[in-house]
Amino acid sequence: MRGVGHLRPISLMFGGLEELKRRTQDVLMVSMQESLQTDFLILREKLGLPQQCNLPTHPTNAHMCPEDVDRSLTERSVNFLTEYYRVDFELIEYCKTLNI
């Protein structure tokens, strides 16, 4: 999993929770997938980007998974992923408390 860039744990880039806490002042914004469109508009304003700068909306360009694709995972897969991304989950929970 570490060989595929977009599957690498974010903790490899940010370090552990203590490192993130130490560098919280360096965080410009926390955005979640669930509110990405709205969060992008806020980020665009913070960065002073032009109004025509938008996220892609076409399913292919936005890398959206078709609705009819089975996304279920086995219990074994869920357990593996939960452990593999354990530190990332800690970082995400901390980021949610930042309100930035």
N, CA, C and O atoms as CSV, one atom per row, in Angstrom:
chain,resi,resn,atom,element,x,y,z
A,1,MET,N,N,0.825,-1.186,0.000
A,1,MET,CA,C,0.000,0.000,0.000
A,1,MET,C,C,0.875,1.258,0.000
A,1,MET,O,O,0.466,2.294,-0.523
A,2,ARG,N,N,2.044,1.175,0.567
A,2,ARG,CA,C,2.913,2.356,0.593
A,2,ARG,C,C,3.481,2.685,-0.779
A,2,ARG,O,O,3.987,3.787,-0.993
A,3,GLY,N,N,3.402,1.740,-1.709
A,3,GLY,CA,C,3.892,1.981,-3.055
A,3,GLY,C,C,2.948,2.806,-3.910
A,3,GLY,O,O,3.349,3.298,-4.965
A,4,VAL,N,N,1.710,2.967,-3.485
A,4,VAL,CA,C,0.732,3.750,-4.231
A,4,VAL,C,C,0.568,5.083,-3.502
A,4,VAL,O,O,0.072,5.131,-2.376
A,5,GLY,N,N,0.990,6.158,-4.157
A,5,GLY,CA,C,1.051,7.470,-3.520
A,5,GLY,C,C,-0.203,7.908,-2.801
A,5,GLY,O,O,-0.125,8.400,-1.675
A,6,HIS,N,N,-1.357,7.743,-3.419
A,6,HIS,CA,C,-2.581,8.250,-2.796
A,6,HIS,C,C,-3.121,7.333,-1.705
A,6,HIS,O,O,-4.150,7.640,-1.103
A,7,LEU,N,N,-2.448,6.214,-1.438
A,7,LEU,CA,C,-2.853,5.322,-0.345
A,7,LEU,C,C,-1.917,5.406,0.852
A,7,LEU,O,O,-2.176,4.793,1.887
A,8,ARG,N,N,-0.839,6.155,0.717
A,8,ARG,CA,C,0.113,6.276,1.821
A,8,ARG,C,C,-0.542,7.007,2.988
A,8,ARG,O,O,-1.307,7.949,2.778
A,9,PRO,N,N,-0.255,6.591,4.185
A,9,PRO,CA,C,-0.796,7.302,5.349
A,9,PRO,C,C,-0.335,8.757,5.367
A,9,PRO,O,O,0.822,9.051,5.064
A,10,ILE,N,N,-1.242,9.664,5.723
A,10,ILE,CA,C,-0.858,11.076,5.805
A,10,ILE,C,C,0.145,11.302,6.928
A,10,ILE,O,O,0.875,12.294,6.931
A,11,SER,N,N,0.175,10.382,7.877
A,11,SER,CA,C,1.129,10.518,8.985
A,11,SER,C,C,2.572,10.414,8.491
A,11,SER,O,O,3.481,10.897,9.165
A,12,LEU,N,N,2.801,9.803,7.346
A,12,LEU,CA,C,4.154,9.755,6.784
A,12,LEU,C,C,4.607,11.151,6.375
A,12,LEU,O,O,5.793,11.471,6.452
A,13,MET,N,N,3.667,11.976,5.944
A,13,MET,CA,C,3.983,13.330,5.525
A,13,MET,C,C,4.014,14.291,6.715
A,13,MET,O,O,4.886,15.156,6.796
A,14,PHE,N,N,3.061,14.136,7.636
A,14,PHE,CA,C,2.922,15.076,8.739
A,14,PHE,C,C,3.628,14.637,10.008
A,14,PHE,O,O,3.811,15.450,10.914
A,15,GLY,N,N,4.026,13.394,10.101
A,15,GLY,CA,C,4.580,12.891,11.347
A,15,GLY,C,C,3.447,12.467,12.255
A,15,GLY,O,O,2.303,12.364,11.811
A,16,GLY,N,N,3.735,12.225,13.485
A,16,GLY,CA,C,2.719,11.782,14.438
A,16,GLY,C,C,1.901,12.935,14.990
A,16,GLY,O,O,2.066,14.087,14.588
A,17,LEU,N,N,1.030,12.606,15.906
A,17,LEU,CA,C,0.129,13.573,16.498
A,17,LEU,C,C,0.892,14.684,17.221
A,17,LEU,O,O,0.526,15.854,17.105
A,18,GLU,N,N,1.924,14.344,17.949
A,18,GLU,CA,C,2.692,15.369,18.669
A,18,GLU,C,C,3.348,16.347,17.701
A,18,GLU,O,O,3.391,17.549,17.966
A,19,GLU,N,N,3.850,15.847,16.600
A,19,GLU,CA,C,4.457,16.726,15.590
A,19,GLU,C,C,3.415,17.664,14.997
A,19,GLU,O,O,3.685,18.851,14.815
A,20,LEU,N,N,2.234,17.149,14.697
A,20,LEU,CA,C,1.161,17.994,14.167
A,20,LEU,C,C,0.759,19.049,15.188
A,20,LEU,O,O,0.568,20.211,14.829
A,21,LYS,N,N,0.630,18.666,16.446
A,21,LYS,CA,C,0.285,19.642,17.489
A,21,LYS,C,C,1.346,20.738,17.581
A,21,LYS,O,O,1.031,21.915,17.759
A,22,ARG,N,N,2.593,20.333,17.460
A,22,ARG,CA,C,3.696,21.308,17.525
A,22,ARG,C,C,3.640,22.289,16.362
A,22,ARG,O,O,4.056,23.440,16.494
A,23,ARG,N,N,3.123,21.831,15.224
A,23,ARG,CA,C,3.114,22.665,14.017
A,23,ARG,C,C,1.725,23.159,13.632
A,23,ARG,O,O,1.509,23.543,12.482
A,24,THR,N,N,0.788,23.157,14.560
A,24,THR,CA,C,-0.582,23.574,14.264
A,24,THR,C,C,-0.638,24.966,13.648
A,24,THR,O,O,-1.478,25.224,12.786
A,25,GLN,N,N,0.233,25.858,14.072
A,25,GLN,CA,C,0.230,27.219,13.530
A,25,GLN,C,C,0.555,27.251,12.037
A,25,GLN,O,O,0.294,28.252,11.368
A,26,ASP,N,N,1.116,26.173,11.515
A,26,ASP,CA,C,1.436,26.095,10.093
A,26,ASP,C,C,0.263,25.606,9.242
A,26,ASP,O,O,0.351,25.602,8.014
A,27,VAL,N,N,-0.831,25.195,9.882
A,27,VAL,CA,C,-1.982,24.663,9.160
A,27,VAL,C,C,-2.872,25.823,8.730
A,27,VAL,O,O,-3.359,26.583,9.567
A,28,LEU,N,N,-3.080,25.955,7.443
A,28,LEU,CA,C,-3.919,27.029,6.902
A,28,LEU,C,C,-5.396,26.709,7.049
A,28,LEU,O,O,-6.204,27.579,7.374
A,29,MET,N,N,-5.738,25.443,6.805
A,29,MET,CA,C,-7.146,25.073,6.791
A,29,MET,C,C,-7.266,23.564,6.895
A,29,MET,O,O,-6.396,22.823,6.437
A,30,VAL,N,N,-8.355,23.123,7.503
A,30,VAL,CA,C,-8.684,21.704,7.550
A,30,VAL,C,C,-9.964,21.525,6.746
A,30,VAL,O,O,-10.963,22.200,6.996
A,31,SER,N,N,-9.928,20.622,5.790
A,31,SER,CA,C,-11.090,20.358,4.949
A,31,SER,C,C,-11.391,18.870,4.989
A,31,SER,O,O,-10.485,18.040,5.048
A,32,MET,N,N,-12.654,18.552,4.958
A,32,MET,CA,C,-13.077,17.157,4.965
A,32,MET,C,C,-13.758,16.826,3.632
A,32,MET,O,O,-14.374,17.688,3.005
A,33,GLN,N,N,-13.639,15.593,3.225
A,33,GLN,CA,C,-14.229,15.132,1.972
A,33,GLN,C,C,-15.726,15.447,1.916
A,33,GLN,O,O,-16.248,15.813,0.863
A,34,GLU,N,N,-16.403,15.305,3.037
A,34,GLU,CA,C,-17.852,15.497,3.078
A,34,GLU,C,C,-18.258,16.935,2.758
A,34,GLU,O,O,-19.384,17.170,2.319
A,35,SER,N,N,-17.369,17.891,2.969
A,35,SER,CA,C,-17.695,19.300,2.713
A,35,SER,C,C,-16.694,19.930,1.744
A,35,SER,O,O,-16.447,21.135,1.800
A,36,LEU,N,N,-16.127,19.126,0.870
A,36,LEU,CA,C,-15.046,19.579,-0.004
A,36,LEU,C,C,-15.442,20.750,-0.889
A,36,LEU,O,O,-14.679,21.708,-1.010
A,37,GLN,N,N,-16.615,20.699,-1.509
A,37,GLN,CA,C,-17.026,21.785,-2.401
A,37,GLN,C,C,-17.108,23.111,-1.649
A,37,GLN,O,O,-16.579,24.122,-2.111
A,38,THR,N,N,-17.762,23.108,-0.509
A,38,THR,CA,C,-17.901,24.325,0.299
A,38,THR,C,C,-16.550,24.765,0.844
A,38,THR,O,O,-16.218,25.950,0.811
A,39,ASP,N,N,-15.775,23.816,1.344
A,39,ASP,CA,C,-14.459,24.138,1.894
A,39,ASP,C,C,-13.536,24.725,0.823
A,39,ASP,O,O,-12.725,25.604,1.112
A,40,PHE,N,N,-13.663,24.238,-0.409
A,40,PHE,CA,C,-12.820,24.765,-1.482
A,40,PHE,C,C,-13.098,26.241,-1.722
A,40,PHE,O,O,-12.171,27.008,-1.982
A,41,LEU,N,N,-14.351,26.650,-1.639
A,41,LEU,CA,C,-14.690,28.061,-1.833
A,41,LEU,C,C,-14.020,28.930,-0.762
A,41,LEU,O,O,-13.556,30.034,-1.048
A,42,ILE,N,N,-13.976,28.424,0.460
A,42,ILE,CA,C,-13.304,29.142,1.551
A,42,ILE,C,C,-11.801,29.198,1.283
A,42,ILE,O,O,-11.173,30.244,1.449
A,43,LEU,N,N,-11.234,28.075,0.871
A,43,LEU,CA,C,-9.801,28.026,0.564
A,43,LEU,C,C,-9.468,28.960,-0.597
A,43,LEU,O,O,-8.460,29.667,-0.559
A,44,ARG,N,N,-10.309,28.962,-1.623
A,44,ARG,CA,C,-10.088,29.835,-2.778
A,44,ARG,C,C,-10.014,31.296,-2.328
A,44,ARG,O,O,-9.167,32.056,-2.796
A,45,GLU,N,N,-10.905,31.674,-1.421
A,45,GLU,CA,C,-10.892,33.047,-0.915
A,45,GLU,C,C,-9.637,33.310,-0.087
A,45,GLU,O,O,-9.003,34.354,-0.243
A,46,LYS,N,N,-9.271,32.373,0.793
A,46,LYS,CA,C,-8.072,32.550,1.628
A,46,LYS,C,C,-6.821,32.724,0.780
A,46,LYS,O,O,-5.922,33.486,1.135
A,47,LEU,N,N,-6.766,32.007,-0.351
A,47,LEU,CA,C,-5.589,32.056,-1.210
A,47,LEU,C,C,-5.657,33.168,-2.249
A,47,LEU,O,O,-4.694,33.411,-2.976
A,48,GLY,N,N,-6.813,33.847,-2.315
A,48,GLY,CA,C,-6.972,34.928,-3.293
A,48,GLY,C,C,-7.030,34.426,-4.721
A,48,GLY,O,O,-6.599,35.119,-5.642
A,49,LEU,N,N,-7.559,33.223,-4.915
A,49,LEU,CA,C,-7.666,32.666,-6.261
A,49,LEU,C,C,-8.868,33.269,-6.986
A,49,LEU,O,O,-9.830,33.684,-6.340
A,50,PRO,N,N,-8.829,33.323,-8.310
A,50,PRO,CA,C,-9.948,33.908,-9.061
A,50,PRO,C,C,-11.219,33.061,-8.958
A,50,PRO,O,O,-11.156,31.854,-8.724
A,51,GLN,N,N,-12.375,33.713,-9.136
A,51,GLN,CA,C,-13.682,33.051,-9.056
A,51,GLN,C,C,-13.800,31.879,-10.028
A,51,GLN,O,O,-14.483,30.899,-9.729
A,52,GLN,N,N,-13.150,31.965,-11.175
A,52,GLN,CA,C,-13.260,30.887,-12.170
A,52,GLN,C,C,-12.445,29.642,-11.786
A,52,GLN,O,O,-12.500,28.627,-12.480
A,53,CYS,N,N,-11.712,29.720,-10.712
A,53,CYS,CA,C,-10.970,28.569,-10.204
A,53,CYS,C,C,-11.928,27.703,-9.381
A,53,CYS,O,O,-12.346,28.095,-8.292
A,54,ASN,N,N,-12.266,26.543,-9.900
A,54,ASN,CA,C,-13.235,25.652,-9.256
A,54,ASN,C,C,-12.758,24.208,-9.312
A,54,ASN,O,O,-11.905,23.845,-10.121
A,55,LEU,N,N,-13.323,23.409,-8.444
A,55,LEU,CA,C,-13.055,21.972,-8.500
A,55,LEU,C,C,-13.795,21.374,-9.689
A,55,LEU,O,O,-14.844,21.883,-10.083
A,56,PRO,N,N,-13.266,20.307,-10.260
A,56,PRO,CA,C,-13.977,19.668,-11.374
A,56,PRO,C,C,-15.296,19.065,-10.894
A,56,PRO,O,O,-15.402,18.584,-9.766
A,57,THR,N,N,-16.278,19.099,-11.756
A,57,THR,CA,C,-17.584,18.540,-11.410
A,57,THR,C,C,-17.949,17.326,-12.249
A,57,THR,O,O,-18.809,16.541,-11.851
A,58,HIS,N,N,-17.314,17.159,-13.398
A,58,HIS,CA,C,-17.584,15.974,-14.223
A,58,HIS,C,C,-17.090,14.747,-13.469
A,58,HIS,O,O,-15.961,14.743,-12.980
A,59,PRO,N,N,-17.914,13.703,-13.365
A,59,PRO,CA,C,-17.528,12.515,-12.577
A,59,PRO,C,C,-16.144,11.944,-12.917
A,59,PRO,O,O,-15.409,11.522,-12.024
A,60,THR,N,N,-15.797,11.933,-14.188
A,60,THR,CA,C,-14.486,11.396,-14.572
A,60,THR,C,C,-13.367,12.315,-14.098
A,60,THR,O,O,-12.391,11.857,-13.505
A,61,ASN,N,N,-13.511,13.604,-14.361
A,61,ASN,CA,C,-12.470,14.565,-13.969
A,61,ASN,C,C,-12.369,14.708,-12.454
A,61,ASN,O,O,-11.294,14.996,-11.927
A,62,ALA,N,N,-13.480,14.509,-11.755
A,62,ALA,CA,C,-13.487,14.615,-10.297
A,62,ALA,C,C,-13.132,13.293,-9.623
A,62,ALA,O,O,-13.126,13.198,-8.395
A,63,HIS,N,N,-12.836,12.279,-10.426
A,63,HIS,CA,C,-12.470,10.953,-9.912
A,63,HIS,C,C,-13.545,10.384,-8.990
A,63,HIS,O,O,-13.242,9.800,-7.949
A,64,MET,N,N,-14.811,10.564,-9.391
A,64,MET,CA,C,-15.930,10.042,-8.606
A,64,MET,C,C,-16.186,8.582,-8.968
A,64,MET,O,O,-16.131,8.195,-10.135
A,65,CYS,N,N,-16.456,7.808,-7.972
A,65,CYS,CA,C,-16.790,6.401,-8.172
A,65,CYS,C,C,-18.270,6.319,-8.562
A,65,CYS,O,O,-19.107,6.954,-7.922
A,66,PRO,N,N,-18.599,5.554,-9.590
A,66,PRO,CA,C,-20.010,5.414,-9.958
A,66,PRO,C,C,-20.840,4.888,-8.787
A,66,PRO,O,O,-20.372,4.068,-7.997
A,67,GLU,N,N,-22.066,5.368,-8.690
A,67,GLU,CA,C,-22.954,4.994,-7.587
A,67,GLU,C,C,-23.234,3.496,-7.525
A,67,GLU,O,O,-23.449,2.952,-6.442
A,68,ASP,N,N,-23.232,2.826,-8.672
A,68,ASP,CA,C,-23.617,1.417,-8.709
A,68,ASP,C,C,-22.461,0.459,-8.401
A,68,ASP,O,O,-22.637,-0.755,-8.499
A,69,VAL,N,N,-21.297,0.971,-8.034
A,69,VAL,CA,C,-20.144,0.121,-7.714
A,69,VAL,C,C,-20.258,-0.366,-6.274
A,69,VAL,O,O,-20.540,0.410,-5.362
A,70,ASP,N,N,-20.035,-1.660,-6.087
A,70,ASP,CA,C,-20.062,-2.237,-4.743
A,70,ASP,C,C,-18.841,-1.768,-3.963
A,70,ASP,O,O,-17.707,-2.044,-4.356
A,71,ARG,N,N,-19.064,-1.070,-2.874
A,71,ARG,CA,C,-17.976,-0.525,-2.054
A,71,ARG,C,C,-17.805,-1.273,-0.741
A,71,ARG,O,O,-17.069,-0.829,0.140
A,72,SER,N,N,-18.473,-2.390,-0.611
A,72,SER,CA,C,-18.416,-3.126,0.652
A,72,SER,C,C,-17.040,-3.757,0.843
A,72,SER,O,O,-16.348,-4.100,-0.116
A,73,LEU,N,N,-16.670,-3.897,2.108
A,73,LEU,CA,C,-15.399,-4.502,2.481
A,73,LEU,C,C,-15.657,-5.650,3.450
A,73,LEU,O,O,-16.627,-5.638,4.209
A,74,THR,N,N,-14.785,-6.623,3.408
A,74,THR,CA,C,-14.887,-7.710,4.380
A,74,THR,C,C,-14.465,-7.199,5.753
A,74,THR,O,O,-13.801,-6.168,5.858
A,75,GLU,N,N,-14.842,-7.903,6.781
A,75,GLU,CA,C,-14.442,-7.537,8.138
A,75,GLU,C,C,-12.917,-7.527,8.255
A,75,GLU,O,O,-12.340,-6.666,8.918
A,76,ARG,N,N,-12.281,-8.490,7.607
A,76,ARG,CA,C,-10.813,-8.560,7.626
A,76,ARG,C,C,-10.205,-7.304,6.998
A,76,ARG,O,O,-9.232,-6.756,7.515
A,77,SER,N,N,-10.778,-6.856,5.890
A,77,SER,CA,C,-10.286,-5.652,5.219
A,77,SER,C,C,-10.469,-4.422,6.099
A,77,SER,O,O,-9.566,-3.593,6.208
A,78,VAL,N,N,-11.630,-4.304,6.723
A,78,VAL,CA,C,-11.893,-3.176,7.614
A,78,VAL,C,C,-10.896,-3.170,8.765
A,78,VAL,O,O,-10.364,-2.118,9.120
A,79,ASN,N,N,-10.641,-4.327,9.347
A,79,ASN,CA,C,-9.681,-4.426,10.454
A,79,ASN,C,C,-8.276,-4.029,10.007
A,79,ASN,O,O,-7.575,-3.311,10.719
A,80,PHE,N,N,-7.867,-4.494,8.832
A,80,PHE,CA,C,-6.550,-4.155,8.305
A,80,PHE,C,C,-6.425,-2.649,8.077
A,80,PHE,O,O,-5.455,-2.027,8.509
A,81,LEU,N,N,-7.412,-2.073,7.399
A,81,LEU,CA,C,-7.364,-0.649,7.096
A,81,LEU,C,C,-7.426,0.209,8.356
A,81,LEU,O,O,-6.758,1.240,8.437
A,82,THR,N,N,-8.211,-0.204,9.322
A,82,THR,CA,C,-8.304,0.522,10.590
A,82,THR,C,C,-6.948,0.560,11.281
A,82,THR,O,O,-6.542,1.598,11.803
A,83,GLU,N,N,-6.260,-0.550,11.284
A,83,GLU,CA,C,-4.935,-0.594,11.911
A,83,GLU,C,C,-3.898,0.152,11.064
A,83,GLU,O,O,-3.066,0.882,11.602
A,84,TYR,N,N,-3.948,-0.030,9.750
A,84,TYR,CA,C,-2.988,0.604,8.847
A,84,TYR,C,C,-3.047,2.128,8.955
A,84,TYR,O,O,-2.013,2.796,8.928
A,85,TYR,N,N,-4.248,2.670,9.077
A,85,TYR,CA,C,-4.439,4.118,9.144
A,85,TYR,C,C,-4.706,4.618,10.567
A,85,TYR,O,O,-5.201,5.730,10.747
A,86,ARG,N,N,-4.385,3.813,11.570
A,86,ARG,CA,C,-4.662,4.170,12.970
A,86,ARG,C,C,-4.136,5.558,13.334
A,86,ARG,O,O,-4.876,6.363,13.900
A,87,VAL,N,N,-2.882,5.850,13.022
A,87,VAL,CA,C,-2.302,7.157,13.347
A,87,VAL,C,C,-2.999,8.258,12.548
A,87,VAL,O,O,-3.215,9.358,13.057
A,88,ASP,N,N,-3.348,7.958,11.297
A,88,ASP,CA,C,-4.065,8.943,10.487
A,88,ASP,C,C,-5.404,9.305,11.121
A,88,ASP,O,O,-5.789,10.474,11.142
A,89,PHE,N,N,-6.109,8.306,11.635
A,89,PHE,CA,C,-7.394,8.581,12.289
A,89,PHE,C,C,-7.205,9.507,13.486
A,89,PHE,O,O,-8.038,10.379,13.733
A,90,GLU,N,N,-6.118,9.323,14.227
A,90,GLU,CA,C,-5.810,10.212,15.355
A,90,GLU,C,C,-5.563,11.637,14.858
A,90,GLU,O,O,-6.045,12.600,15.454
A,91,LEU,N,N,-4.811,11.764,13.768
A,91,LEU,CA,C,-4.538,13.084,13.201
A,91,LEU,C,C,-5.829,13.753,12.722
A,91,LEU,O,O,-6.035,14.946,12.942
A,92,ILE,N,N,-6.680,12.988,12.076
A,92,ILE,CA,C,-7.952,13.536,11.567
A,92,ILE,C,C,-8.820,14.014,12.714
A,92,ILE,O,O,-9.387,15.105,12.649
A,93,GLU,N,N,-8.931,13.217,13.761
A,93,GLU,CA,C,-9.746,13.618,14.908
A,93,GLU,C,C,-9.204,14.908,15.534
A,93,GLU,O,O,-9.975,15.784,15.926
A,94,TYR,N,N,-7.893,15.017,15.623
A,94,TYR,CA,C,-7.290,16.247,16.159
A,94,TYR,C,C,-7.607,17.420,15.234
A,94,TYR,O,O,-7.993,18.491,15.703
A,95,CYS,N,N,-7.449,17.226,13.934
A,95,CYS,CA,C,-7.703,18.311,12.963
A,95,CYS,C,C,-9.147,18.802,13.055
A,95,CYS,O,O,-9.405,19.995,12.891
A,96,LYS,N,N,-10.080,17.905,13.312
A,96,LYS,CA,C,-11.480,18.301,13.440
A,96,LYS,C,C,-11.687,19.265,14.613
A,96,LYS,O,O,-12.644,20.040,14.611
A,97,THR,N,N,-10.817,19.225,15.596
A,97,THR,CA,C,-10.960,20.118,16.761
A,97,THR,C,C,-10.371,21.501,16.503
A,97,THR,O,O,-10.585,22.413,17.301
A,98,LEU,N,N,-9.646,21.675,15.423
A,98,LEU,CA,C,-8.938,22.935,15.169
A,98,LEU,C,C,-9.858,24.058,14.703
A,98,LEU,O,O,-9.588,25.229,14.973
A,99,ASN,N,N,-10.935,23.718,14.011
A,99,ASN,CA,C,-11.882,24.728,13.508
A,99,ASN,C,C,-11.198,25.770,12.625
A,99,ASN,O,O,-11.469,26.965,12.735
A,100,ILE,N,N,-10.306,25.302,11.747
A,100,ILE,CA,C,-9.669,26.220,10.792
A,100,ILE,C,C,-9.853,25.712,9.382
A,100,ILE,O,O,-9.389,26.344,8.433
